[in-house]
Amino acid sequence: MVSFHGVCYLACPTEFSHPTFRLASAAERLSVSALVAVDEDETVVAIDANSSAGMDSLTFFIVATSATLAPVPQD
């Protein structure tokens, strides 16, 4: 689980599957900054995932000041 802190922009569905989290490319960061002011200290995270909108993978974005990755519970 990932917890985002200081979120100023969120563009993703409430449910998605098979996500891959990554830092947004320079071009993606620029396109997001056309929608919302992105400060230098903020991180633009891209999420490539499947959603209920179709079977193809889509890219969603979150702009936040930080993120915390929770440890995976061991069985």
C-alpha positions, 0 to 999 in steps of 0.5 A, spaced: 500 500 500 502 506 498 500 513 502 500 519 498 501 526 503 500 533 501 496 531 495 494 537 490 492 533 484 488 526 483 486 524 476 484 516 477 478 512 478 476 509 485 478 502 482 483 499 478 487 493 477 494 491 476 497 498 477 504 500 475 507 506 479 512 510 476 515 517 476 511 521 470 516 523 464 518 530 463 512 530 458 507 527 462 509 532 468 508 538 463 501 536 461 499 535 468 502 542 470 498 545 464 492 543 469 495 544 476 501 548 478 506 543 480 511 546 485 519 543 484 518 539 491 512 536 488 512 529 485 508 527 479 506 519 480 504 516 474 499 509 475 499 505 469 493 500 470 487 497 468 480 500 469 473 499 468 473 503 462 476 497 458 481 492 458 487 497 455 492 499 460 491 507 462 495 512 465 493 516 471 496 521 475 497 523 482 501 530 484 503 529 492 509 532 496 511 525 499 509 518 499 510 512 504 510 505 502 507 500 507 511 494 508 508 488 505 505 483 510 508 476 511 504 470 511 
